[in-house]
């Protein structure tokens, strides 16, 4: 009798275990798949001041989206690679994200030179790519699957030139880095000069690994410009600032938005004093009026970033943050389908980001207007709004 009871007990336990396994399997099968979002950033190397905060911002955004329950029940997973500023590595990692990791979209790269080789890859594979680089040619002309969040060179040049015109400065010297970012800015600096009543008296270049631009600045001084516009990303502009200080040029020095972060002030030190540049609103978020339309978005990002990483947020990190805001909105209702996501991004309207207010159209895959920039001056080691 006892053996029958034991056998019955064993059978009951087995049936109960099977029921638990079946129930668990049903729950597992019903759980929505995780959506992978790729990232390619210049996290290390000379341009890490761009890619490091972008990587951190993307990870922070994914974490916050998942805390809210993900998107349509799907959790997100960030799959991020460091291209070290090397276009070949950017290509290799992008192909891996598409073919191996099977991501629904890609954020990045950080630089114009690392982004440009990816345009054909993203469009051919049908994978949305939201670049964090500024070059105009990334989205001009627009291509189906490529977007970007960084403010364009067109808007940056216009902001500088409006300031020069307001100050009555008409003779301008250009000093641009000889990369695709520098060339893109240089094209706009030359193209827009006439409409602002400006004359380009010097047009000089420097290499992205050059450590002394004294020769170019000496030549520029002889041409007697009323302003110098340096277009590049660190460390070159910091070298230009030092050389200009050592040569005692006494000519107002303007920089591009490519150095709009506390890192530039850290690198350039006292030589940064008095430099004027256009920037997104992150470096001066605390100085903005409460009614500024971006104020809430800026406060959310800057507070979350500082709390998470213990350092101030930068505009570069903001580009990746905005990319994730766009994807969060656009992914809804797509089922993770890449083609549907692309179409959905193109329909994003009036999204308040930290880099500006985004409204995409088939003709505009950057989606920002002139209000995305403010002019700032470096005083006492800090950015201040130009009045």
C-alpha positions in Angstrom: 0.0 0.0 0.0 2.8 2.4 0.9 4.6 1.7 -2.3 1.5 2.6 -4.3 1.1 5.8 -2.3 4.8 6.6 -3.0 4.4 5.9 -6.7 1.3 8.1 -6.8 3.1 10.8 -5.1 6.0 10.7 -7.5 3.6 10.8 -10.5 1.8 13.8 -8.9 5.1 15.6 -8.4 6.1 14.9 -12.0 2.8 16.2 -13.3 3.1 19.3 -11.1 6.7 20.0 -12.4 5.5 19.5 -16.0 2.8 22.0 -15.4 5.3 24.6 -14.1 7.6 24.0 -17.0 4.7 24.3 -19.5 3.5 27.5 -17.8 7.0 28.9 -17.8 7.4 28.1 -21.4 4.2 29.8 -22.3 5.3 33.0 -20.4 8.7 32.9 -22.1 7.1 32.4 -25.5 4.8 35.3 -24.9 7.5 37.7 -23.8 8.2 40.3 -26.6 11.6 40.0 -28.2 14.4 42.4 -27.2 15.1 45.1 -29.8 18.8 45.8 -30.3 19.9 49.3 -31.2 23.4 49.7 -32.5 25.9 52.4 -31.7 29.2 53.4 -33.4 31.1 56.1 -31.6 34.6 57.4 -31.3 34.9 56.5 -27.7 38.7 56.5 -27.5 41.5 58.4 -29.3 42.0 62.2 -29.9 38.3 62.8 -30.7 37.0 60.9 -27.6 35.5 64.1 -26.3 32.7 63.5 -28.8 32.2 59.7 -28.7 32.6 59.0 -25.0 29.6 61.2 -23.9 27.6 59.9 -26.9 28.1 56.3 -25.8 27.2 57.1 -22.2 24.2 59.1 -23.3 22.9 56.3 -25.5 23.3 53.8 -22.6 21.5 56.1 -20.2 18.6 56.7 -22.7 18.2 52.9 -23.1 18.2 52.4 -19.4 15.6 55.0 -18.9 13.4 53.8 -21.7 13.5 50.2 -20.3 12.6 51.5 -16.8 9.4 52.9 -18.4 8.6 49.4 -19.8 10.4 49.6 -23.1 8.6 50.3 -26.4 5.4 48.5 -27.0 6.5 46.0 -24.4 9.9 45.4 -26.0 13.0 46.0 -23.9 15.9 47.7 -25.7 19.5 46.5 -25.8 22.4 48.9 -26.8 25.1 47.2 -28.8 27.9 49.7 -29.1 31.3 49.6 -30.8 34.3 52.0 -30.6 35.6 53.0 -34.1 38.5 55.0 -32.6 37.9 57.7 -35.3 38.8 55.2 -38.0 36.4 55.1 -41.0 37.5 51.5 -41.9 36.5 50.4 -38.4 33.3 52.3 -38.6 32.4 50.4 -41.8 33.4 47.0 -40.2 31.4 47.6 -37.1 28.3 48.9 -39.0 28.3 45.8 -41.1 28.5 43.7 -38.0 25.6 45.5 -36.4 23.5 44.9 -39.5 24.4 41.4 -40.3 25.4 39.8 -37.0 23.8 41.7 -34.3 20.6 42.3 -36.3 19.9 45.8 -34.9 16.7 47.7 -35.7 18.7 51.0 -36.1 22.1 52.5 -35.6 23.1 55.7 -33.7 26.3 57.4 -34.8 29.0 57.6 -35.8 30.5 60.6 -34.0 32.4 62.2 -36.9 31.7 63.3 -40.5 34.6 61.3 -41.9 33.4 58.1 -40.2 29.8 58.7 -41.2 30.2 59.3 -44.9 31.3 55.7 -45.8 28.2 54.4 -44.1 25.6 56.2 -46.1 25.5 53.6 -48.9 25.8 50.7 -46.4 22.7 51.9 -44.4 20.7 52.6 -47.5 21.5 49.4 -49.3 20.8 47.3 -46.2 17.6 49.3 -45.4 18.7 50.1 -41.8 17.9 53.5 -40.3 21.1 55.3 -39.3 20.9 58.5 -37.1 24.3 60.1 -37.3 25.7 62.3 -34.5 28.0 64.2 -36.9 27.5 67.6 -38.3 28.6 67.5 -42.0 26.0 68.8 -44.4 26.6 66.1 -46.9 25.4 63.4 -44.5 21.8 64.4 -45.2 22.2 66.7 -48.2 20.8 65.5 -50.5 18.6 63.4 -48.2 18.8 59.6 -48.7 16.1 57.1 -47.5 17.6 55.6 -44.4 20.1 58.3 -43.1 19.2 61.0 -40.6 21.3 63.1 -38.2 20.8 65.0 -35.0 23.8 67.4 -34.9 23.0 70.9 -36.0 24.2 71.5 -39.6 27.2 73.5 -40.7 24.7 75.7 -42.6 23.0 76.8 -39.4 26.4 77.2 -37.5 27.9 79.4 -40.2 24.7 81.5 -40.4 24.8 82.0 -36.6 28.5 83.2 -36.7 27.9 85.4 -39.7 24.8 87.1 -38.2 27.0 87.9 -35.1 29.8 89.3 -37.3 27.3 91.5 -39.2 25.8 92.7 -36.0 29.3 93.7 -34.7 30.1 95.4 -38.0 33.0 93.0 -38.8 33.3 92.6 -42.6 36.8 91.2 -43.3 37.1 87.5 -42.4 39.9 85.0 -42.4 39.2 81.3 -42.5 41.3 78.6 -40.9 39.8 75.1 -41.4 40.9 71.6 -40.7 41.5 69.5 -43.8 38.9 66.8 -43.2 35.4 66.3 -44.4 34.1 68.2 -41.4 36.4 71.1 -42.1 35.7 71.1 -45.8 32.0 71.1 -45.2 32.2 74.1 -42.9 34.6 75.8 -45.3 32.2 75.5 -48.2 29.5 77.1 -46.2 31.7 79.9 -44.8 32.6 80.8 -48.4 29.1 80.3 -49.8 27.3 82.4 -47.2 29.8 85.3 -47.0 28.2 87.5 -49.7 24.7 87.4 -48.3 26.0 88.8 -45.0 28.1 91.4 -46.7 31.4 89.8 -45.7 34.7 89.5 -47.6 37.0 86.5 -47.2 40.5 87.8 -47.1 42.3 84.5 -46.2 41.4 80.9 -46.7 43.9 78.6 -44.9 43.9 74.9 -44.0 45.6 72.8 -41.4 46.0 69.0 -40.9 44.0 67.2 -38.2 47.2 66.0 -36.6 49.1 69.3 -36.9 50.6 70.7 -33.7 51.4 74.2 -34.8 49.4 76.6 -36.9 51.7 79.7 -36.3 52.6 79.9 -40.0 49.0 80.2 -41.2 48.1 82.7 -38.4 51.2 84.8 -39.3 50.1 84.9 -42.9 46.5 85.8 -41.8 47.8 88.6 -39.6 49.4 90.2 -42.6 46.1 90.4 -44.4 44.5 92.4 -41.6 41.2 90.6 -41.1 38.7 91.9 -38.5 37.9 88.3 -37.4 39.2 84.8 -37.7 36.9 81.8 -38.0 38.6 78.4 -37.1 36.6 75.4 -38.2 37.6 72.0 -36.6 37.3 69.7 -33.7 39.8 69.1 -30.9 42.7 69.1 -30.5 43.4 71.4 -33.5 41.3 74.4 -32.4 43.0 74.4 -29.0 46.4 74.6 -30.8 45.1 77.5 -32.9 43.9 79.3 -29.7 47.4 78.9 -28.1 49.2 80.0 -31.2 47.0 83.1 -31.6 47.7 84.0 -27.9 51.4 83.5 -28.3 51.5 85.6 -31.4 49.5 88.3 -29.7 47.3 88.6 -32.8 44.6 90.8 -31.1 42.1 89.6 -33.7 38.7 88.3 -32.5 38.7 84.5 -32.8 35.6 82.5 -33.6 35.2 78.7 -33.4 32.7 76.2 -34.9 30.2 74.2 -32.8 32.8 71.3 -33.1 34.4 72.5 -29.9 31.2 73.3 -28.0 32.0 71.4 -24.8 33.8 72.0 -21.5 36.6 69.7 -22.8 37.7 72.5 -25.2 38.1 74.9 -22.4 40.0 72.3 -20.4 42.4 71.7 -23.3 42.8 75.3 -24.4 43.0 76.7 -20.8 43.4 80.4 -20.5 43.9 80.6 -24.3 40.2 80.0 -24.7 39.3 83.3 -23.0 37.2 85.5 -25.2 36.6 83.0 -28.0 33.0 83.1 -29.4 31.2 80.2 -31.0 27.7 78.8 -31.8 26.5 75.9 -29.7 23.4 74.0 -28.8 21.9 75.0 -25.5 23.3 72.3 -23.2 26.4 74.3 -22.1 24.2 77.2 -21.1 21.0 75.3 -20.0 21.1 76.8 -16.6 21.1 80.4 -18.1 18.1 79.9 -20.3 14.8 81.6 -19.6 12.1 79.3 -18.0 9.9 79.8 -21.1 12.5 78.5 -23.5 10.8 75.6 -25.4 13.7 73.3 -24.8 14.1 74.0 -21.1 12.3 70.9 -19.9 14.1 68.5 -22.2 17.5 70.1 -21.4 16.9 69.9 -17.6 15.8 66.2 -17.9 18.9 65.2 -19.8 21.5 67.3 -18.0 20.3 66.3 -14.5 20.1 62.6 -15.5 23.6 62.6 -17.1 25.3 64.4 -14.2 23.6 62.1 -11.7 24.7 59.0 -13.5 28.2 59.9 -14.5 29.2 62.7 -12.1 30.3 65.1 -15.0 28.5 67.8 -16.9 26.6 66.9 -20.0 28.0 68.0 -23.4 26.3 68.9 -26.7 28.0 65.8 -28.2 26.3 63.5 -25.8 23.1 65.3 -26.5 23.2 64.2 -30.2 23.0 60.5 -29.1 20.4 61.3 -26.5 18.2 63.0 -29.1 18.7 60.1 -31.5 17.3 57.8 -28.9 14.4 60.2 -28.2 13.6 60.1 -31.9 13.9 56.3 -32.1 11.7 55.9 -28.9 8.9 57.9 -30.6 9.3 56.4 -34.1 9.6 52.7 -33.0 6.1 52.7 -31.6 3.7 50.6 -33.7 6.4 49.4 -36.1 7.0 46.0 -34.6 10.7 46.6 -35.0 10.4 46.6 -38.8 13.3 48.6 -40.2 11.4 50.0 -43.2 8.4 51.0 -41.1 10.8 52.6 -38.6 12.4 54.7 -41.4 9.0 55.9 -42.5 8.0 56.7 -38.9 11.2 58.8 -38.3 10.4 60.9 -41.3 7.0 61.7 -39.7 8.4 62.9 -36.4 7.1 66.5 -35.8 8.0 69.1 -33.1 10.0 66.8 -30.9 11.7 68.9 -28.2 15.2 67.6 -28.0 18.3 69.0 -26.3 19.9 69.9 -29.7 16.8 71.7 -30.9 13.2 71.0 -32.0 13.1 68.2 -34.6 10.6 68.2 -37.5 11.6 65.7 -40.2 10.3 65.6 -43.8 11.2 63.7 -46.9 13.3 66.7 -47.9 14.8 67.4 -44.5 16.5 64.5 -42.6 18.2 66.9 -40.0 15.0 68.5 -39.0 16.4 71.5 -37.1 16.0 75.3 -37.5 18.0 78.4 -36.6 16.8 78.3 -33.0 18.9 75.2 -32.4 21.9 77.5 -31.9 22.9 80.2 -29.4 26.1 82.2 -29.5 28.3 81.9 -26.5 31.6 83.5 -25.3 34.2 81.9 -23.0 34.7 83.9 -19.9 36.5 82.8 -16.8 36.6 79.2 -18.0 32.9 79.0 -18.6 30.4 79.5 -21.5 28.3 82.6 -21.2 25.5 83.7 -23.5 26.4 86.5 -25.9 24.2 89.5 -25.2 
